[in-house]
Amino acid sequence: MAREQTHCCLLLSDMADERIAAIIRRMKRSRAENGTEQRDSPILALKRVSVERDEQRILRRLTWSVCKGENWAVLGANGSGKSVLASVIAGDCACSGDIDYNFGADVPDPCELIATVSFRLHSLFVAQPDSYYQSRWYPGEEEITLTAGQILRSIAGRSAAATKHLQQTVRFLEINTLLDRQTLHLSTGEMRRLLIARSLLMRPVLLVLDEPFIGLDVAGRARLMRILERLMRRGQQILLMSARPDELPRGITHALWLRRGRIIESGPLDRRSFNRACTKTFGKARRKTPAVSRSRKQVRHRASLLTMNQVTLQAGEVRLPTDFSWTVRPEERWAVAGPNGAGKTTLLSLLVGDHPQAFAQDVRLFGHRRGEGYTLWQLKAKIGWASPDIALHFGNLTSTFEFVCTGFFETLGLYRDCSRSQAEAARKWLRFFGLSAVADRPFRLLSDGQQRLAMIARALVKSPRLLVLDEPCQGLDAASRERVLGAIEAVCKRQRTTLIMVTHYESELPVGITHRLELRRGRSPRVKVLSPK
């Protein structure tokens, strides 16, 4: 049965309500245990802080304070200003207004006592200036990035005390096996723990985490949750930015809600205020379906659209099962699952032709092997491809509109003019995802959530025969997720598009998934037929 087109906000569902109630109970216990019911003098105070970019006000006269012992969650929808607020606090973003730091330490710059972990910091280590998108899969090219050990030792220092602190941090985060590995080949969960270790070596008074659970599998999220809870019990103060109010670790004592750069509510939590503030901040999440024309083409036979025959592939520490074979037929909709590091992204790179071994393996798309009658670009013209890694390699001058238009050509820059119909299609998808107002802004200046919406628009813009999505809802709030899923469902249904999609959340799968491929480290993959056509 198809899902209802309109349904209440996830926060108000029964299951979410139970999770929220559990979070509130944990917060109350944490405040009681930490003795933070009575406020001390603030260690951080913002007074009438505003941020403006390109004549747009991002933050609007924020006044807010954090006291010793308080662990805050900053909650808001995509584009609400969470990441900008994190940058302001860390001293990385110019603003008007006043910021007072009272860390009780004699340092020239108090921002040195603030450490930040974010997806953008992740990208700085993976997509360095001299790297390129496919470099992670080329032998020898991975050495353009640092090893985990090099990163940590550069922060820790060389003294005996520094070495001891480094060893303790490595044991605490269970990353001793990562020290000799290139950052380019670390899984998302491994990279996240490495960045937290790097931050802890700075001995910060305040640890700022911007969407820390992005890209983590179920086990990875549970593991990171335990790490954060242990850190807070040890006295590390944390400020956590998130678009998912149902993913808060024990130890969070207070919350601030942002909506369009304004504070909706802030302070200690109780059940009533939490639900009320979430409703005001996030609104209702409704499944929105774009106006997509129905395709007139009919599938005359069940010939394979994709065939991988006895493929053997390794990228760094990631190895696909030996002699891996897989067949996808027209109009099938596949969910690809598996833990971080199982090879999901590597598999997709082979599929779309970004991996160099795509030409050496028996991989056929639309009945053709690469290099046999069809060029790579002719095959890519039929594929809509979205992956978080793609966005890391666009220049600072590419506008959001130009970024979406590159989906017609599958290039990392717009090097030719679009036709009138192509430009109209790009603007249609920008309107659907609520990005028209930022169409002329540089893509790199959008919030992380807005960048991900633009990435989906880029994949859908040419009405592809094959849609390949690597975690398309990563980092999106509930309303944005519903918008993305509505678009995927409409395109697959009305245009007879074949879908291959990776996600770590079962709730992020669109209606109509027909098959499931589960990759397992060191074991043969499992295939499950969910609803045969």
VEXDREN-2710 file (C-alpha; in Angstrom, 1 decimal):
% VEXDREN-2710
k/r/px/py/pz
1/MET/0.0/0.0/0.0
2/ALA/1.3/3.4/-0.9
3/ARG/2.1/5.8/1.8
4/GLU/-0.3/8.7/2.5
5/GLN/0.6/11.8/0.6
6/THR/0.2/13.9/3.6
7/HIS/1.3/12.8/7.1
8/CYS/2.1/14.5/10.3
9/CYS/5.6/15.6/11.3
10/LEU/7.8/12.7/12.4
11/LEU/8.2/14.3/15.8
12/LEU/4.5/13.9/16.5
13/SER/4.2/10.2/15.5
14/ASP/3.8/7.7/18.2
15/MET/7.2/6.2/17.8
16/ALA/9.0/9.5/17.7
17/ASP/6.9/10.7/20.7
18/GLU/8.2/7.8/22.7
19/ARG/11.8/8.5/21.7
20/ILE/11.4/12.2/22.6
21/ALA/9.9/11.3/26.0
22/ALA/12.9/9.0/26.6
23/ILE/15.3/11.9/25.7
24/ILE/13.5/14.3/28.0
25/ARG/13.8/11.8/30.9
26/ARG/17.5/11.3/30.3
27/MET/18.0/15.1/30.1
28/LYS/16.3/15.6/33.5
29/ARG/18.4/12.9/35.1
30/SER/21.6/14.3/33.6
31/ARG/20.8/17.8/34.9
32/ALA/20.1/16.4/38.3
33/GLU/23.3/14.3/38.3
34/ASN/25.5/17.2/37.0
35/GLY/24.0/19.8/39.4
36/THR/23.2/22.2/36.6
37/GLU/19.7/23.2/37.6
38/GLN/21.1/26.5/39.0
39/ARG/22.9/28.5/36.4
40/ASP/26.5/29.7/37.0
41/SER/28.0/32.6/35.2
42/PRO/28.1/32.0/31.4
43/ILE/31.3/30.6/29.8
44/LEU/29.9/31.8/26.5
45/ALA/27.5/34.6/25.8
46/LEU/26.2/36.0/22.5
47/LYS/24.6/39.4/22.5
48/ARG/22.6/40.6/19.5
49/VAL/24.7/38.6/17.1
50/SER/23.9/38.8/13.4
51/VAL/25.5/37.4/10.2
52/GLU/24.8/38.7/6.7
53/ARG/26.0/37.1/3.4
54/ASP/25.3/38.4/-0.1
55/GLU/22.7/40.9/1.3
56/GLN/20.9/38.0/3.1
57/ARG/20.6/37.9/6.8
58/ILE/21.6/34.4/8.0
59/LEU/21.5/35.0/11.8
60/ARG/19.2/37.7/13.3
61/ARG/20.2/39.4/16.6
62/LEU/20.8/36.2/18.6
63/THR/21.2/36.6/22.4
64/TRP/22.1/33.4/24.1
65/SER/24.4/32.0/26.8
66/VAL/26.0/28.7/27.8
67/CYS/27.0/28.1/31.5
68/LYS/29.5/25.7/32.9
69/GLY/28.2/22.1/32.9
70/GLU/25.5/22.6/30.3
71/ASN/25.5/20.5/27.2
72/TRP/23.3/22.1/24.4
73/ALA/21.6/20.8/21.3
74/VAL/21.0/23.5/18.6
75/LEU/18.0/22.2/16.5
76/GLY/16.7/23.6/13.3
77/ALA/15.7/22.8/9.7
78/ASN/18.1/23.0/6.8
79/GLY/19.1/26.6/6.2
80/SER/18.1/27.7/9.7
81/GLY/21.6/28.9/10.5
82/LYS/23.0/26.1/12.7
83/SER/26.3/25.6/10.9
84/VAL/26.8/29.4/10.6
85/LEU/26.2/29.7/14.4
86/ALA/28.8/27.0/15.0
87/SER/31.3/28.9/12.8
88/VAL/30.5/32.2/14.7
89/ILE/31.2/30.6/18.1
90/ALA/34.5/29.0/16.8
91/GLY/35.6/32.4/15.5
92/ASP/35.5/31.3/11.8
93/CYS/32.8/33.6/10.6
94/ALA/32.5/37.4/10.8
95/CYS/29.5/38.8/12.6
96/SER/28.0/41.9/14.2
97/GLY/27.1/42.0/17.9
98/ASP/29.2/40.8/20.9
99/ILE/30.5/37.4/21.9
100/ASP/32.0/37.0/25.4
101/TYR/34.1/34.0/26.3
102/ASN/34.8/33.2/30.0
103/PHE/36.7/30.0/29.8
104/GLY/38.9/30.8/32.8
105/ALA/42.1/30.2/30.8
106/ASP/44.9/32.6/30.0
107/VAL/45.1/32.3/26.2
108/PRO/45.5/35.1/23.6
109/ASP/42.5/33.7/21.6
110/PRO/39.8/31.9/23.5
111/CYS/38.6/30.3/20.2
112/GLU/41.7/28.1/20.6
113/LEU/39.8/26.4/23.3
114/ILE/36.9/25.5/21.0
115/ALA/37.1/22.4/18.7
116/THR/34.7/21.8/15.9
117/VAL/33.8/18.5/14.1
118/SER/31.7/18.9/10.9
119/PHE/31.2/17.4/7.5
120/ARG/33.0/20.3/6.0
121/LEU/36.0/19.6/8.2
122/HIS/35.8/16.0/7.0
123/SER/35.9/17.3/3.4
124/LEU/39.1/19.3/4.0
125/PHE/41.0/16.1/4.8
126/VAL/39.4/14.0/2.0
127/ALA/39.2/16.6/-0.8
128/GLN/42.4/18.5/-0.5
129/PRO/43.3/21.2/-3.1
130/ASP/45.5/18.9/-5.2
131/SER/43.0/16.0/-5.2
132/TYR/40.3/15.1/-7.7
133/TYR/37.1/13.3/-7.4
134/GLN/38.3/9.9/-8.7
135/SER/41.6/10.0/-6.9
136/ARG/40.5/7.7/-4.1
137/TRP/40.3/4.8/-6.6
138/TYR/43.6/5.3/-8.4
139/PRO/46.6/3.3/-7.1
140/GLY/49.2/5.7/-5.6
141/GLU/47.0/8.7/-5.8
142/GLU/45.6/8.1/-2.3
143/GLU/48.9/9.3/-0.9
144/ILE/48.0/12.9/-1.6
145/THR/46.1/12.7/1.7
146/LEU/47.6/12.2/5.2
147/THR/47.4/9.1/7.3
148/ALA/45.3/9.2/10.5
149/GLY/48.4/9.0/12.6
150/GLN/50.0/12.0/10.8
151/ILE/47.0/14.1/11.5
152/LEU/46.9/13.2/15.2
153/ARG/50.6/13.5/15.8
154/SER/50.6/16.9/14.2
155/ILE/48.1/18.1/16.8
156/ALA/49.4/16.2/19.9
157/GLY/53.0/17.3/19.8
158/ARG/56.2/15.3/20.7
159/SER/56.5/15.6/24.5
160/ALA/56.1/12.6/26.7
161/ALA/52.9/14.0/28.1
162/ALA/51.6/14.7/24.6
163/THR/52.4/11.1/23.6
164/LYS/50.6/9.7/26.6
165/HIS/47.5/11.9/25.9
166/LEU/47.5/10.7/22.3
167/GLN/47.7/7.0/23.3
168/GLN/44.8/7.5/25.8
169/THR/42.7/9.3/23.2
170/VAL/43.4/6.6/20.6
171/ARG/42.3/3.8/23.1
172/PHE/39.2/5.8/24.2
173/LEU/38.0/6.1/20.6
174/GLU/39.2/2.7/19.5
175/ILE/41.1/3.9/16.4
176/ASN/44.5/2.3/17.0
177/THR/44.0/0.2/13.8
178/LEU/43.5/3.4/11.7
179/LEU/46.8/5.2/12.4
180/ASP/48.6/3.9/9.3
181/ARG/45.7/4.3/6.9
182/GLN/45.1/7.1/4.4
183/THR/42.1/9.4/5.3
184/LEU/40.9/9.0/1.7
185/HIS/40.2/5.3/2.5
186/LEU/38.6/5.6/5.9
187/SER/34.9/4.9/6.2
188/THR/32.6/7.7/7.3
189/GLY/32.3/6.4/10.8
190/GLU/36.1/5.9/11.1
191/MET/36.7/9.4/9.8
192/ARG/34.2/10.9/12.3
193/ARG/36.0/9.2/15.2
194/LEU/39.4/10.4/13.9
195/LEU/38.1/14.0/13.8
196/ILE/36.8/13.7/17.3
197/ALA/40.1/12.4/18.5
198/ARG/41.8/15.3/16.7
199/SER/39.5/17.7/18.6
200/LEU/40.1/16.1/22.0
201/LEU/43.9/16.4/21.5
202/MET/43.3/20.2/21.5
203/ARG/41.9/19.9/25.1
204/PRO/38.9/22.1/24.2
205/VAL/36.7/23.7/26.8
206/LEU/33.8/23.4/24.3
207/LEU/33.4/20.7/21.7
208/VAL/31.1/21.7/18.8
209/LEU/29.6/18.9/16.8
210/ASP/27.8/19.8/13.5
211/GLU/25.5/16.9/12.5
212/PRO/27.9/14.3/13.9
213/PHE/25.7/11.3/12.9
214/ILE/25.7/12.1/9.2
215/GLY/26.6/9.1/7.0
216/LEU/26.9/6.6/9.9
217/ASP/25.3/3.2/9.8
218/VAL/23.2/1.9/12.7
219/ALA/26.2/0.4/14.6
220/GLY/28.2/3.6/13.9
221/ARG/25.5/5.8/15.3
222/ALA/25.2/3.7/18.4
223/ARG/28.9/3.7/18.9
224/LEU/29.3/7.4/18.5
225/MET/26.3/8.0/20.8
226/ARG/28.1/6.0/23.5
227/ILE/31.3/7.9/23.0
228/LEU/29.6/11.3/23.3
229/GLU/27.8/10.1/26.4
230/ARG/31.0/9.0/28.0
231/LEU/32.7/12.4/27.1
232/MET/29.9/14.3/28.8
233/ARG/30.1/12.2/31.9
234/ARG/33.8/12.9/32.0
235/GLY/33.0/16.6/32.0
236/GLN/33.5/17.6/28.4
237/GLN/31.0/20.3/27.4
238/ILE/29.4/19.7/24.1
239/LEU/27.4/21.8/21.7
240/LEU/25.6/19.6/19.1
241/MET/23.9/21.0/15.9
242/SER/21.2/18.7/14.4
243/ALA/18.2/18.6/12.1
244/ARG/17.1/15.4/13.8
245/PRO/15.7/16.1/17.3
246/ASP/15.2/12.3/17.8
247/GLU/18.9/11.7/17.7
248/LEU/20.3/13.3/20.9
249/PRO/22.7/11.5/23.3
250/ARG/22.2/11.2/27.0
251/GLY/23.9/14.1/28.8
252/ILE/22.3/16.9/26.6
253/THR/20.7/19.2/29.2
254/HIS/19.5/22.2/27.2
255/ALA/18.3/23.0/23.7
256/LEU/18.0/26.0/21.4
257/TRP/15.7/26.0/18.4
258/LEU/16.5/28.1/15.3
259/ARG/14.1/29.0/12.5
260/ARG/15.3/31.2/9.6
261/GLY/18.1/32.6/11.8
262/ARG/16.0/33.5/14.8
263/ILE/15.8/31.8/18.2
264/ILE/12.3/30.2/18.6
265/GLU/12.9/28.9/22.1
266/SER/15.8/27.9/24.4
267/GLY/16.6/26.6/27.9
268/PRO/16.2/23.4/29.9
269/LEU/13.7/20.9/28.5
270/ASP/10.5/19.3/29.5
271/ARG/8.1/17.2/27.3
272/ARG/5.6/20.0/26.6
273/SER/8.2/22.6/25.6
274/PHE/10.2/20.1/23.5
275/ASN/7.2/19.1/21.4
276/ARG/5.9/22.7/21.1
277/ALA/9.3/24.1/20.1
278/CYS/9.8/21.2/17.6
279/THR/6.4/21.9/16.0
280/LYS/7.2/25.7/15.7
281/THR/10.7/25.1/14.4
282/PHE/10.2/22.2/11.9
283/GLY/6.5/22.5/11.1
284/LYS/4.8/19.6/9.4
285/ALA/6.5/17.2/7.0
286/ARG/4.3/16.4/4.0
287/ARG/5.1/14.2/1.1
288/LYS/5.4/16.6/-1.9
289/THR/5.3/15.3/-5.4
290/PRO/6.6/17.3/-8.4
291/ALA/4.8/17.7/-11.7
292/VAL/6.6/15.1/-13.7
293/SER/5.4/14.2/-17.2
294/ARG/4.5/10.6/-17.8
295/SER/6.9/8.7/-20.0
296/ARG/5.4/7.2/-23.1
297/LYS/8.2/4.6/-23.6
298/GLN/7.3/1.1/-22.9
299/VAL/9.7/-1.6/-21.7
300/ARG/9.3/-4.3/-24.5
301/HIS/11.5/-6.9/-22.8
302/ARG/13.1/-7.7/-19.5
303/ALA/16.7/-7.4/-20.8
304/SER/19.2/-6.4/-18.1
305/LEU/19.8/-2.7/-17.7
306/LEU/22.9/-3.4/-15.5
307/THR/25.0/-6.5/-15.4
308/MET/28.1/-7.1/-13.3
309/ASN/29.7/-10.5/-13.9
310/GLN/32.3/-12.0/-11.5
311/VAL/33.7/-8.6/-10.6
312/THR/36.7/-8.5/-8.3
313/LEU/37.5/-5.1/-6.9
314/GLN/39.5/-3.5/-4.0
315/ALA/39.9/0.2/-3.1
316/GLY/42.3/0.6/-0.1
317/GLU/40.8/-1.4/2.8
318/VAL/37.5/-1.9/1.0
319/ARG/37.1/-5.1/-1.0
320/LEU/34.0/-6.3/-2.8
321/PRO/33.2/-10.0/-2.5
322/THR/35.3/-12.1/-4.9
323/ASP/33.6/-12.9/-8.2
324/PHE/30.7/-10.5/-7.3
325/SER/27.8/-10.7/-9.8
326/TRP/24.7/-8.5/-9.9
327/THR/21.8/-8.0/-12.4
328/VAL/19.4/-5.0/-12.4
329/ARG/16.5/-5.0/-14.9
330/PRO/14.5/-2.0/-16.2
331/GLU/12.1/-0.4/-13.7
332/GLU/13.4/-2.3/-10.7
333/ARG/14.1/-0.3/-7.6
334/TRP/17.0/-1.4/-5.5
335/ALA/18.0/-0.5/-1.9
336/VAL/21.7/-1.1/-1.3
337/ALA/22.5/-1.6/2.4
338/GLY/25.5/-2.6/4.5
339/PRO/27.8/-1.2/7.2
340/ASN/30.3/1.6/6.7
341/GLY/33.3/0.3/4.8
342/ALA/31.4/-2.6/3.2
343/GLY/32.0/-1.2/-0.3
344/LYS/28.6/0.5/-1.1
345/THR/30.2/3.7/-2.5
346/THR/32.9/1.7/-4.3
347/LEU/30.2/-0.4/-5.9
348/LEU/28.3/2.6/-7.2
349/SER/31.6/4.2/-8.5
350/LEU/32.1/1.1/-10.6
351/LEU/28.5/1.2/-11.8
352/VAL/28.6/4.9/-13.0
353/GLY/32.1/4.6/-14.5
354/ASP/34.1/6.7/-12.0
355/HIS/36.2/3.8/-10.9
356/PRO/39.2/3.1/-13.2
357/GLN/38.6/-0.6/-13.0
358/ALA/35.2/-0.2/-14.6
359/PHE/36.9/-0.7/-18.0
360/ALA/38.8/-3.8/-16.8
361/GLN/35.8/-5.6/-15.3
362/ASP/32.8/-7.2/-17.0
363/VAL/30.3/-4.4/-16.3
364/ARG/27.5/-3.7/-18.8
365/LEU/25.1/-0.8/-18.8
366/PHE/22.1/-0.7/-21.1
367/GLY/23.4/-3.8/-22.8
368/HIS/26.8/-2.3/-23.6
369/ARG/30.3/-2.7/-22.1
370/ARG/32.3/0.4/-21.6
371/GLY/34.5/1.1/-24.6
372/GLU/32.6/-1.2/-26.9
373/GLY/30.5/1.0/-29.2
374/TYR/29.5/3.6/-26.6
375/THR/31.7/6.2/-24.8
376/LEU/31.6/6.7/-21.1
377/TRP/29.9/10.0/-21.6
378/GLN/27.1/8.5/-23.8
379/LEU/26.4/6.0/-21.0
380/LYS/26.5/8.7/-18.3
381/ALA/24.0/10.8/-20.3
382/LYS/21.4/8.2/-19.2
383/ILE/22.3/8.1/-15.6
384/GLY/21.3/10.5/-12.8
385/TRP/24.0/10.3/-10.1
386/ALA/24.1/11.9/-6.6
387/SER/26.8/11.4/-3.9
388/PRO/27.9/13.6/-1.1
389/ASP/31.5/13.4/-2.4
390/ILE/30.7/15.1/-5.7
391/ALA/30.0/18.4/-4.0
392/LEU/33.4/18.5/-2.5
393/HIS/35.1/19.1/-5.8
394/PHE/33.2/22.1/-7.2
395/GLY/34.9/25.5/-7.4
396/ASN/33.9/28.5/-5.3
397/LEU/32.6/30.4/-8.3
398/THR/30.0/27.8/-9.5
399/SER/26.5/29.1/-8.8
400/THR/23.8/26.9/-7.6
401/PHE/22.0/27.1/-10.9
402/GLU/25.2/26.1/-12.8
403/PHE/25.7/23.3/-10.3
404/VAL/22.3/21.8/-11.1
405/CYS/22.9/22.3/-14.9
406/THR/26.1/20.2/-14.7
407/GLY/23.8/17.2/-14.2
408/PHE/23.1/17.3/-17.9
409/PHE/26.8/16.7/-18.8
410/GLU/28.1/14.9/-15.6
411/THR/31.0/17.3/-15.3
412/LEU/32.4/19.0/-12.2
413/GLY/31.9/22.5/-13.7
414/LEU/29.7/24.0/-16.4
415/TYR/31.8/24.2/-19.5
416/ARG/29.1/24.7/-22.1
417/ASP/25.9/26.7/-22.4
418/CYS/22.6/24.9/-21.6
419/SER/19.7/24.9/-24.0
420/ARG/16.5/26.8/-23.1
421/SER/14.7/23.6/-22.2
422/GLN/17.6/22.5/-20.1
423/ALA/17.7/25.8/-18.2
424/GLU/13.9/25.6/-17.7
425/ALA/14.3/22.1/-16.3
426/ALA/17.0/23.2/-13.9
427/ARG/14.9/26.1/-12.6
428/LYS/11.9/23.8/-12.2
429/TRP/13.8/21.5/-9.9
430/LEU/15.3/24.4/-8.0
431/ARG/11.7/25.7/-7.4
432/PHE/10.5/22.3/-6.2
433/PHE/13.3/22.0/-3.6
434/GLY/12.8/25.6/-2.4
435/LEU/16.2/26.8/-3.8
436/SER/15.1/29.5/-6.3
437/ALA/16.1/32.3/-3.9
438/VAL/19.7/30.9/-3.8
439/ALA/20.0/29.9/-7.5
440/ASP/22.5/32.7/-8.2
441/ARG/24.5/32.2/-5.0
442/PRO/27.8/30.3/-5.1
443/PHE/27.0/26.6/-4.4
444/ARG/29.7/26.4/-1.8
445/LEU/28.1/29.1/0.3
446/LEU/24.8/27.2/0.7
447/SER/24.1/25.3/4.0
448/ASP/25.0/21.6/4.0
449/GLY/21.3/20.7/3.7
450/GLN/20.7/23.1/0.8
451/GLN/23.7/21.6/-1.0
452/ARG/22.3/18.1/-0.7
453/LEU/18.9/19.3/-2.1
454/ALA/20.8/20.9/-5.0
455/MET/22.6/17.6/-5.5
456/ILE/19.3/15.7/-5.9
457/ALA/18.1/18.3/-8.3
458/ARG/21.3/17.8/-10.3
459/ALA/20.6/14.0/-10.5
460/LEU/17.0/14.4/-11.6
461/VAL/17.3/17.3/-14.0
462/LYS/17.7/15.2/-17.2
463/SER/15.0/12.6/-16.4
464/PRO/17.5/9.7/-16.3
465/ARG/16.7/6.1/-17.2
466/LEU/18.8/5.0/-14.3
467/LEU/18.9/7.0/-11.0
468/VAL/21.8/6.2/-8.7
469/LEU/21.7/7.8/-5.2
470/ASP/24.2/7.5/-2.5
471/GLU/22.5/8.5/0.8
472/PRO/20.3/11.3/-0.8
473/CYS/18.6/12.2/2.5
474/GLN/21.9/12.6/4.5
475/GLY/21.7/15.5/6.8
476/LEU/18.2/16.6/5.8
477/ASP/15.4/17.6/8.1
478/ALA/12.0/15.8/8.1
479/ALA/10.3/18.2/5.6
480/SER/13.3/18.1/3.2
481/ARG/13.4/14.3/3.4
482/GLU/9.7/14.1/2.5
483/ARG/10.3/16.4/-0.5
484/VAL/13.2/14.3/-1.7
485/LEU/11.3/11.0/-1.3
486/GLY/8.3/12.4/-3.1
487/ALA/10.5/13.4/-6.0
488/ILE/12.1/10.0/-6.3
489/GLU/8.8/8.2/-6.1
490/ALA/7.2/10.4/-8.8
491/VAL/10.2/10.1/-11.2
492/CYS/10.4/6.3/-10.8
493/LYS/6.6/5.9/-11.2
494/ARG/5.8/8.3/-14.0
495/GLN/9.0/8.1/-16.0
496/ARG/9.7/4.4/-15.6
497/THR/13.1/5.1/-14.1
498/THR/15.2/2.4/-12.6
499/LEU/16.5/3.2/-9.1
500/ILE/19.6/2.1/-7.1
501/MET/19.8/3.8/-3.7
502/VAL/22.0/3.6/-0.7
503/THR/20.8/4.6/2.8
504/HIS/21.5/3.8/6.4
505/TYR/17.9/4.5/7.5
506/GLU/15.0/2.2/6.5
507/SER/12.6/5.2/7.0
508/GLU/14.4/7.0/4.1
509/LEU/13.5/4.4/1.5
510/PRO/10.9/5.6/-1.0
511/VAL/7.7/3.7/-1.8
512/GLY/8.0/0.9/-4.3
513/ILE/11.4/-0.6/-3.5
514/THR/11.4/-4.0/-5.2
515/HIS/14.8/-5.5/-4.3
516/ARG/17.4/-5.2/-1.5
517/LEU/21.1/-5.9/-1.9
518/GLU/23.0/-6.1/1.4
519/LEU/26.8/-6.0/1.3
520/ARG/28.6/-7.6/4.2
521/ARG/32.3/-7.3/5.1
522/GLY/34.1/-10.5/4.2
523/ARG/30.9/-12.4/3.4
524/SER/28.8/-12.9/0.3
525/PRO/26.1/-10.3/-0.3
526/ARG/22.5/-11.1/0.3
527/VAL/19.7/-10.3/-2.3
528/LYS/16.1/-10.1/-1.3
529/VAL/13.2/-9.7/-3.6
530/LEU/10.6/-7.5/-1.9
531/SER/7.8/-7.1/-4.4
532/PRO/8.5/-8.8/-7.8
533/LYS/6.9/-7.1/-10.8
END
